[in-house]
Amino acid sequence: MKLLEVKNLHTSFFTDAGEIKAVNGVSFNLDHGKVLGIVGESGSGKSVTAYSIMQILAPTGKIVEGSVKWNGTELVGAGEKVMKNIRGNKISIIFQDPMTSLNPTYTIGHQLTEAIVLHTDRNRTEAKARAIEMLRLVNVNEPEKRMKQYPFEFSGGMRQRVMIAMALACEPDILIADEPTTALDVTIQAQILELMHSLQEELGMAIIMITHDLGVVAQMCDEVVVMYAGSICEQGTADEIFYNPRHEYTKGLMRSIPSVNNAGMKLEPITGTPIDLLNMPKGCPFAPRCDEAMKICLTERCPRLQINEYHQASCWMNVKLGVQDPAVTLSGVEAAVAAAQEVVNVNE
């Protein structure tokens, strides 16, 4: 049994302007002890996917379709009573901004102790001892003294360590890290990632790493999900995604980051702007920004193609080039692509 199973997840926000389909048919699995990276630019649906799993959406947000199962237990529609036992105990989250995730009016010790008392059966004395233990685990010096201090007395990196300690205090099966290194300098980023990696190995938990930093993904993740406009455009092992990308958006991400292979060369940014989720196109959502877009890309969404045993991608170029798994049969797809292979310059 998979530790976490997300199937055909659809999450929308209902606003005065209309329905915003923030997550549109996302499916993935997470095994015990594995690290899954969810990659994509801002607005791609990464964080909303995490909040949907935790059932902590804004009042205007709603899961309209799909399933989220933890150890076989369905979480969608389970109710707040069930989710209170899941959050913290079984699935924890490190929120995106360590600068604002802590309440400035309470001490670090108060906030850590409160979280432990709320999610476990420990009393306050036991919770305080556990909080000090967790601060020591994440390498916060003088934890007894730090318990009495307020968030403003901590640096950004130390606040992030406190957030990690809070997330791990109840020994969850799954840790969701939402941009855990945002707003931190490079040296502190490296320390935080090294800390998370060592804790993951020591505690044996699974991690969902949400980020737009491909360097973080390469360092931490076993499997990778690439999201664009609320949908998964490519999914596979880290090696497959980095060395054999099969979606034009993923290729664009790879070209836009510095590496030893393009040292001294001008980087190639992805042209255009993210799609308007209120006015989703009929075809591939990345087509308006894609230099390889064909006529079929503008009118039909590509189904998920099995590139190989460890790799899937939703891009018509795989059909055109004949690189998808021969076992995959798509009625009429090959003929449709053959009739529409003309590349259209959508950026003109």
C-alpha positions in Angstrom: 0.0 0.0 0.0 1.3 3.5 -0.9 1.8 5.9 2.0 0.0 8.7 0.1 -2.2 8.4 -3.0 -3.5 11.5 -4.8 -5.8 10.7 -7.7 -7.4 13.1 -10.2 -7.4 16.0 -7.7 -9.3 19.1 -8.8 -9.3 22.1 -6.5 -11.0 25.4 -7.5 -11.4 28.8 -5.9 -14.8 30.4 -6.4 -14.5 34.2 -6.8 -16.7 37.0 -8.0 -14.7 36.9 -11.3 -15.5 33.2 -11.8 -14.0 29.7 -11.0 -10.3 29.5 -10.8 -9.2 26.0 -11.4 -6.0 26.0 -9.4 -5.4 22.2 -9.5 -6.7 20.3 -12.5 -6.5 16.5 -12.4 -3.3 16.0 -10.4 -2.3 12.3 -9.6 0.8 11.0 -7.9 1.9 8.4 -5.2 4.4 8.7 -2.4 6.2 5.7 -0.9 7.6 5.3 2.6 10.9 7.0 3.1 10.9 8.6 -0.4 11.4 12.3 -1.4 9.0 13.6 -4.0 9.7 17.0 -5.6 6.9 19.2 -7.0 8.4 21.7 -9.4 6.9 24.7 -11.2 6.8 28.4 -11.5 4.6 30.6 -9.2 0.9 30.0 -9.8 1.4 26.5 -11.1 -0.6 24.9 -8.3 2.1 23.4 -6.2 1.1 25.0 -2.8 -2.6 24.5 -3.5 -1.9 20.8 -4.0 -0.2 20.7 -0.6 -3.0 22.6 1.1 -5.6 20.3 -0.5 -3.8 17.3 1.0 -3.8 19.0 4.4 -7.4 20.3 3.9 -6.4 23.8 4.9 -7.8 25.7 1.9 -9.1 29.3 2.1 -12.8 29.7 2.5 -13.3 30.2 -1.2 -11.4 27.1 -2.1 -12.9 23.6 -2.5 -11.9 20.2 -3.7 -14.5 19.6 -6.4 -13.2 16.1 -7.5 -10.6 13.5 -6.7 -9.2 11.5 -3.9 -6.4 11.8 -1.3 -5.6 8.7 0.7 -3.1 8.4 3.5 -2.4 4.7 4.3 -5.7 3.8 2.6 -7.7 6.3 4.6 -9.7 8.8 2.4 -9.1 12.4 3.5 -11.3 14.2 1.0 -14.6 14.8 2.8 -13.4 13.1 6.0 -14.3 16.0 8.2 -12.4 18.3 10.6 -12.4 15.7 13.4 -10.5 13.2 11.3 -8.1 15.8 9.9 -7.2 17.1 13.3 -5.7 13.7 14.0 -3.9 13.6 10.7 -2.4 17.1 10.7 0.8 17.2 12.7 0.6 13.6 13.8 0.7 11.9 10.4 1.3 14.7 7.9 3.1 18.0 8.8 3.9 21.0 6.7 6.6 23.7 6.8 5.0 26.8 5.4 6.6 28.9 2.7 7.8 32.0 4.6 9.7 31.4 7.9 9.6 35.1 8.6 5.8 35.2 9.0 4.9 31.7 9.9 5.6 32.2 13.6 3.4 34.4 15.8 5.5 37.4 16.9 3.6 37.9 20.2 4.4 34.4 21.7 7.7 32.9 22.6 9.2 30.1 20.6 8.8 27.7 23.5 5.1 28.6 23.8 4.4 27.9 20.2 6.3 24.7 20.1 4.7 23.4 23.3 1.3 24.3 22.1 1.7 22.4 18.9 2.9 19.2 20.7 0.1 19.4 23.3 -2.5 19.9 20.6 -1.5 16.9 18.4 -0.3 14.4 21.0 -1.3 13.1 24.4 1.7 14.6 26.2 1.1 17.0 29.1 2.7 20.5 29.2 5.8 19.3 31.1 6.4 16.5 28.6 5.7 18.8 25.7 8.3 21.3 26.9 10.9 18.5 27.2 10.0 17.4 23.7 10.3 20.9 22.3 13.8 21.3 23.8 14.7 17.9 22.4 13.5 19.0 18.9 15.4 22.3 19.0 18.5 20.4 19.9 17.8 17.9 17.0 17.7 20.8 14.4 20.9 22.2 15.8 19.5 25.3 17.6 22.1 26.2 20.2 21.2 26.7 23.8 17.6 25.4 23.3 16.6 26.0 27.0 17.4 29.7 26.6 15.9 29.9 23.1 12.6 28.6 24.4 12.1 31.9 26.2 12.9 34.1 23.2 10.6 35.6 20.6 10.7 35.1 16.8 12.3 38.6 16.2 15.3 37.4 18.2 16.0 34.7 15.6 17.6 35.0 12.2 15.8 33.7 9.1 17.7 30.5 9.1 17.0 29.9 12.8 13.3 30.6 12.4 13.3 28.0 9.6 14.9 25.5 11.9 12.2 26.2 14.5 9.5 25.6 11.8 11.2 22.3 11.0 11.3 21.3 14.7 7.6 22.2 15.0 6.7 20.1 12.0 8.7 17.1 13.2 7.8 17.2 16.9 5.0 14.7 16.5 7.0 12.3 14.3 4.9 12.5 11.1 4.9 9.9 8.4 5.0 12.7 5.7 6.6 16.1 5.8 5.5 18.7 3.2 8.1 21.4 2.8 6.7 24.3 0.9 9.6 26.4 -0.5 11.7 25.7 2.7 14.6 27.8 1.5 12.8 30.8 0.2 14.3 34.2 1.3 17.3 32.5 2.8 20.9 33.2 1.7 22.7 30.4 -0.2 24.8 29.3 2.8 21.7 28.9 5.0 19.9 27.2 2.2 22.6 24.5 2.0 22.5 24.0 5.8 18.7 23.7 5.9 18.7 21.2 3.0 21.5 19.2 4.6 19.5 19.2 7.9 16.3 18.0 6.2 18.2 15.2 4.4 19.8 13.9 7.5 16.6 14.0 9.5 14.8 12.2 6.7 17.3 9.4 6.8 17.4 9.3 10.6 13.6 9.3 11.0 12.6 7.4 7.9 9.8 9.8 6.9 8.7 10.7 3.4 9.0 14.2 2.2 7.1 16.3 -0.4 9.5 19.1 -1.5 7.7 21.9 -3.2 10.0 24.3 -5.0 10.9 26.2 -8.1 14.6 25.6 -7.6 15.8 22.7 -9.7 19.1 22.6 -7.8 17.1 21.7 -4.6 15.3 18.9 -6.6 18.5 17.5 -7.9 20.0 17.4 -4.4 17.0 16.0 -2.5 14.5 14.2 -4.6 13.9 10.6 -5.8 11.0 11.4 -8.0 9.8 14.6 -9.6 6.4 16.1 -10.6 6.6 19.1 -12.9 3.4 21.2 -12.8 2.2 24.0 -15.1 -1.2 25.8 -14.9 -2.5 23.4 -12.3 -1.8 20.2 -14.2 1.1 17.7 -14.2 3.0 18.0 -17.5 5.8 15.6 -16.7 6.5 13.0 -14.0 9.3 10.6 -13.4 12.5 9.7 -11.5 14.9 12.6 -10.9 17.4 11.1 -13.4 14.7 10.8 -16.1 13.5 14.4 -15.6 17.0 15.9 -15.6 18.7 13.8 -18.3 15.7 12.9 -20.5 13.1 15.7 -20.3 10.1 15.0 -22.5 7.9 18.1 -22.1 8.8 21.4 -23.7 8.1 23.3 -20.5 10.6 21.1 -18.6 13.1 21.6 -21.3 12.6 25.3 -21.0 13.2 25.1 -17.2 16.4 23.3 -17.8 17.6 25.8 -20.4 16.9 28.7 -18.0 19.2 27.6 -15.2 23.0 28.1 -15.1 25.2 24.9 -15.3 28.7 23.8 -16.2 27.4 23.1 -19.7 26.3 26.7 -20.4 28.9 28.6 -18.5 29.6 31.9 -20.1 26.5 31.6 -22.4 23.4 33.7 -22.2 20.6 31.9 -20.5 17.3 31.2 -22.4 14.3 32.3 -20.4 10.9 30.9 -21.2 9.1 33.6 -23.2 5.6 34.9 -22.5 3.7 35.0 -19.2 1.8 32.3 -17.1 -1.6 31.3 -18.3 -4.8 33.0 -17.0 -6.5 30.4 -14.9 -9.8 32.1 -15.4 -9.5 31.6 -19.1 -7.9 28.2 -19.7 -7.2 27.4 -23.3 -8.8 24.4 -25.1 -5.4 22.8 -25.9 -2.1 22.5 -24.1 -1.8 25.4 -21.5 1.9 25.8 -22.3 1.2 26.1 -26.1 1.1 30.0 -26.1 4.7 30.0 -24.8 6.1 27.0 -26.6 8.4 27.4 -29.6 7.6 23.9 -30.8 3.8 24.2 -30.6 1.9 22.5 -33.4 -1.7 23.1 -34.5 -2.9 20.2 -32.4 -1.4 21.7 -29.3 -3.7 24.7 -29.7 -6.9 22.6 -29.9 -6.3 19.4 -27.9 -4.7 18.5 -24.6 -2.2 15.7 -24.9 -3.0 12.7 -22.6 -0.4 11.4 -20.3 2.1 9.3 -22.3 4.2 6.5 -20.9 7.7 7.3 -22.1 9.1 4.3 -20.2 8.5 2.5 -17.0 9.7 5.4 -14.8 8.6 8.4 -16.9 5.4 10.0 -18.1 4.8 13.2 -20.0 1.9 15.0 -21.6 3.4 16.6 -24.7 2.4 16.0 -28.4 6.1 16.2 -29.4 6.6 12.7 -28.0 4.0 11.3 -30.4 5.5 13.3 -33.3 9.0 12.0 -32.6 7.7 8.5 -31.8 9.5 8.3 -28.4 6.5 7.2 -26.3 6.2 3.6 -25.1 5.0 1.4 -28.1 2.7 -0.3 -25.7 0.6 2.9 -25.4 -2.2 2.9 -27.9 -4.0 6.2 -28.6 -6.9 6.0 -31.0 -6.4 8.5 -33.8 -3.6 10.4 -32.0 -0.8 9.5 -34.4 -3.0 10.4 -37.4 -4.0 13.7 -35.8 -0.4 14.7 -35.1 0.7 13.6 -38.6 -1.9 15.9 -40.1 -0.9 18.8 -37.8 2.9 18.7 -37.6 3.3 22.2 -38.9 5.0 24.2 -36.2 3.1 27.4 -35.5 4.8 30.6 -34.2 2.5 31.3 -31.3 4.7 34.2 -30.0 4.2 36.4 -33.0 
